[in-house]
Amino acid sequence: MATANKNLSNYDKKSIPNAKDFRFGIVVSEWNDHITEGLYNGALAALVDCGATNENIIRWNVPGSFELVYGAQRMIVTQNVDVVITIGCVIKGETMHFEFVCEGVTQGIKDLNVQTDVPVIFCLLTDNNEQQSIDRSGGAHGNKGTEAAIAAIKMADLRKNSQES
């Protein structure tokens, strides 16, 4: 398991660009909100810790993880953001629904990254059981939301620097 020996919340702040001049969008799924709120809180704390201001962080909620793609696309078009973090959680059940949702969201976010100039960060937990999600949203393995926020800062910086070149 990739996270067995890694705490997702650890980062070296000195190696992260200052986030004060970036505008962040965060789209959060309401499904499994006991997990997604933990992921959001981890992302928000990391953004603020790295210099982002609350007025430069926009949060939108969507009903479920499948809707993350549309929410991210609308945020890119309407909110003048430098990067979007999509936060969701899909826990495997007894039917194929898990596979369809995970595949659709993965492909949709990939498509946004290829089709738009704004990076979209994938923070979708796709776990076999609820405990794995708890462990990755502020539990034993730290917080995947924190990791997503650090990726967002780095990608916003990459976008800015590649436009200046």
Long-range contacts (C-beta under 8 A, 24 or more apart in sequence): 3-135, 3-136, 3-141, 4-141, 6-141, 6-142, 7-141, 7-142, 8-136, 8-141, 8-142, 8-143, 8-144, 8-146, 8-147, 9-42, 9-46, 9-142, 9-143, 9-146, 9-147, 10-142, 11-46, 11-146, 11-147, 11-150, 13-49, 13-50, 16-50, 16-150, 16-153, 16-154, 17-50, 17-153, 17-154, 17-156, 17-157, 18-50, 18-51, 19-47, 19-50, 19-51, 19-52, 19-153, 19-156, 20-51, 20-52, 20-53, 20-56, 22-52, 22-56, 22-82, 22-83, 22-153, 22-156, 22-157, 22-160, 23-56, 23-58, 23-79, 23-80, 23-81, 23-82, 24-52, 24-56, 24-57, 24-58, 24-81, 24-82, 24-83, 24-84, 24-85, 24-152, 24-156, 25-58, 25-60, 25-72, 25-75, 25-76, 25-79, 25-81, 25-83, 25-84, 25-85, 26-57, 26-58, 26-59, 26-60, 26-84, 26-85, 26-87, 27-59, 27-60, 27-61, 27-62, 27-68, 27-71, 27-72, 27-75, 27-84, 27-85, 27-86, 27-87, 28-59, 28-60, 28-61, 28-62, 28-87, 28-88, 29-61, 29-62, 29-63, 29-64, 29-65, 29-67, 29-68, 29-87, 29-88, 29-89, 30-61, 30-62, 30-63, 30-64, 31-63, 31-64, 31-65, 31-88, 31-89, 32-88, 32-89, 32-90, 32-91, 32-133, 35-89, 35-125, 35-130, 35-133, 35-134, 35-137, 36-87, 36-88, 36-89, 36-137, 38-134, 38-137, 38-138, 38-143, 38-145, 39-87, 39-89, 39-123, 39-125, 39-137, 39-138, 39-143, 39-144, 39-145, 39-148, 40-87, 40-145, 41-138, 41-143, 41-145, 42-137, 42-138, 42-142, 42-143, 42-144, 42-145, 42-146, 42-149, 43-85, 43-87, 43-123, 43-145, 43-146, 43-148, 43-149, 43-152, 44-145, 44-149, 45-146, 45-149, 46-145, 46-146, 46-149, 46-150, 47-149, 47-152, 47-153, 50-149, 50-150, 50-153, 52-153, 64-88, 64-101, 65-89, 65-90, 65-101, 65-105, 65-124, 66-101, 66-104, 66-105, 68-105, 68-108, 68-109, 68-124, 69-104, 69-105, 69-108, 69-109, 69-111, 69-112, 72-109, 72-112, 72-120, 73-112, 73-116, 76-112, 76-116, 76-118, 76-120, 81-118, 82-118, 82-156, 82-159, 82-160, 83-118, 83-119, 83-120, 83-121, 83-152, 83-153, 83-155, 83-156, 83-159, 84-112, 84-118, 84-119, 84-120, 84-121, 84-152, 85-120, 85-121, 85-123, 85-145, 85-148, 85-149, 85-152, 86-120, 86-121, 86-122, 86-123, 86-124, 87-123, 87-124, 87-145, 87-148, 88-123, 88-124, 88-125, 89-124, 89-125, 89-127, 89-133, 89-137, 90-124, 90-125, 90-126, 90-127, 91-125, 91-127, 91-128, 91-129, 91-130, 91-133, 92-126, 92-127, 92-128, 92-129, 98-126, 102-126, 117-159, 118-159, 119-152, 119-155, 119-156, 119-158, 119-159, 121-148, 121-151, 121-152, 121-155, 122-148, 123-147, 123-148
